[in-house]
Amino acid sequence: MTEQAGIPIQLKIVSTFKHPGTKMTQDRTRASGTMYHREQKRFLRFEEVTEEVTQTLVKFEGSGGFIRRRGVADMRIEFELGRKTKGHYTMHGHTMPLEVFTNRIVHTEGHDLIEYSLYQDNQKMGDYTIDYHYTEVTE
């Protein structure tokens, strides 16, 4: 992928997850980043800053896409509505293969939402929703 300058954006990210046997949890974060379009695909690129910095790239394309995170841990999961897809999570040189079943994808201007179930070794790890709200930064 060639590097794109992109349009500056502000993001509000709402992540909801429920692991088996636990209550639903919701995290809200804000980030600054860029958005760009290429060949009918929308890309969001931003850094999540917690205890460390994680570079995140999200691609949306019709009924699919992916999330790639790079930081202390690396993760890539792919989405295709109604199908199980492969992914992985790597930390300290150890890679854990993952599978993702995408239940719902919503795309509107300034908003993308993904609902999915995450599996490892055919065991359900939890249900997740990631809700991206973004606006262009104008000065």
Stockholm file with secondary structure:
# STOCKHOLM 1.0

chainA/1-139         MTEQAGIPIQLKIVSTFKHPGTKMTQDRTRASGTMYHREQKRFLRFEEVTEEVTQTLVKFEGSGGFIRRRGVADMRIEFELGRKTKGHYTMHGHTMPLEVFTNRIVHTEGHDLIEYSLYQDNQKMGDYTIDYHYTEVTE
#=GR chainA/1-139 SS CCCCCCEEEEEEEEEEEECTTSCCEEEEEEEEEEEEEETTEEEEEEEEESSSEEEEEEEEETTEEEEEEESSEEEEEEEEBTSEEEEEEEETTEEEEEEEEEEEEEEETTEEEEEEEEEETTEEEEEEEEEEEEEECCC
#=GC SS_cons         CCCCCCEEEEEEEEEEEECTTSCCEEEEEEEEEEEEEETTEEEEEEEEESSSEEEEEEEEETTEEEEEEESSEEEEEEEEBTSEEEEEEEETTEEEEEEEEEEEEEEETTEEEEEEEEEETTEEEEEEEEEEEEEECCC
//
